Every structure is written in structure tokens, then in C-alpha cells.
Amino acid sequence: MCTLTLAWRTFPDAPVVVAANRDEAFGRPSAPPSRIEDDPIVVAPRDLEAGGTWLGYNEHGLLVGITNRWVSGLAGERSRGLLVRDALRRRSAEEASRDVERAVGADEYEGFNLVLADADAALLLEWDGYLRVRQYDPGVHVVVNVGTDDSFFVPDRRPEVGRRQAENARKVREALGPEPGESADEWLDRAGEVLGDHEYGVCVHGDGYGTRSSSLVALYEDGPETHLFADGPPCETAFRPVESQL
């Protein structure tokens, strides 16, 4: 996944709301969201090649999502998607964060930006050989391969693409600032349009690589979650509801 937008404690009824595009090689097989764990219940799509996932949530209200982090020189013996799946077995963002700290000491991973969010905390874990933990304030935050919000870096490889991605992230964050009286579901409607609008540059079409799917998720303090999934680029694929599994 290359673009993850988190609205944390922005809406009174839904502490965790996410809109995200996943960019991946077209030939890498995957499965749409379903119940993939039972204790706790975890709902997520699956990477059928390595067995992990890129975005999911569990019955405790914890959401976990990941993007690559464009850094060089890191071996990736274990899939980053498996790290997401491990985190989704935890009860809270804080507990999952401690688990990730142990994991990067035990196994080798390529660079990543890992978002952990529940009703009490929203954390970004940035791994480039050194693990940094950033705590988000309430509001809208955008994570891409070169950083988050106004904290971006220029990658050694493809520096111009990195600069363009940072600018796209800034545009998405500005466009998805909450409007007065807006509900989480209304925000998700707008977010789905932004994710598929090429003006913002986050719906990618390349040679053998591009935006494979898009997810809209709202986790409420009371009541069933909202989960919409586009099994293809959101510029040309309709979002369809995923039946509640919790």
C-alpha cells in the first residue's frame, strides 16, 4: 500500500477512520477482505504470496496498516505483511507497538511505515534500520512511502518520484480536512473520490504495477464497522460493502 489516510479522533462516533490505496505488482495474487483470524477476530484482505496483509482491524477496535518506506540497504527476510498480521493479534496500539519493537530485533524487514490506531492512541512506526515511534494528535494524517504529513524525505532512488509523492500527500491531506458537521461516513464518501481522482496522483497506473485496490474503513465506538472495498483502482472500480465480521 502506498497511500494511507487516517482520520483519528476526528469524528465523535468513530475514533478510527481510514482511506487507503494499495499499490502492488499486478501479478502478485491477493484475496479480498474476510475474517482471517478468530482469536481475536481479525478482518483483512490477504497477500496470497506471503500470507500477510497490508490493512486490517480486529474485534478490539485496533486498526493496522502499512506502506513501504523507500530506503536502501535493508534485507527483507520476513514479509512486512506478516508483521501487520502479528500486530492485529494484539488488544491495543500500545501493545502492538511493543510487539513490533521486539519483532525488528528478531527478524529482518525491508523499510516500512506502520500505522497502529485504536480509540486511545494512534502511532506511526517508521523503520529504516532504526525504529522511530511517532504519536499522532487528533486529526487527519497521510502516510506515503516517503513519510507523513509535513515530515518527508527524499529517497536515494527515484528522488523526483519521492518529491512528487510528498506533494501528492500534502494535497490529499488538505482536501480531506473535515468539514463542519461532517460524519465519518460522509468523510469516507469524499475520501473515496479523492483516492480515485488523478488530480491527487495517488491512483497509480504503471507498466506491471499500480493501484490494485482501495479500502474505506470506519471503526465506531458503538455499532458495526463501515468497510468498503474496491477490488481494483478506485478511478474505475466501485466500492462495495464488506459484510460486518465482528
Beta strands, then each sheet from edge to edge (+ up, - down):
strand 1: 3-11
strand 2: 14-25
strand 3: 30-38
strand 4: 41-47
strand 5: 55-58
strand 6: 63-68
strand 7: 112-117
strand 8: 122-127
strand 9: 131-135
strand 10: 139-144
strand 11: 147-148
strand 12: 151-152
strand 13: 209-219
strand 14: 226-230
strand 15: 240-241
sheet 1: 12+ 11- 10+ 1- 2+ 13- 14+ 15-
sheet 2: 3+ 4- 5+ 6- 7+ 8- 9+
end
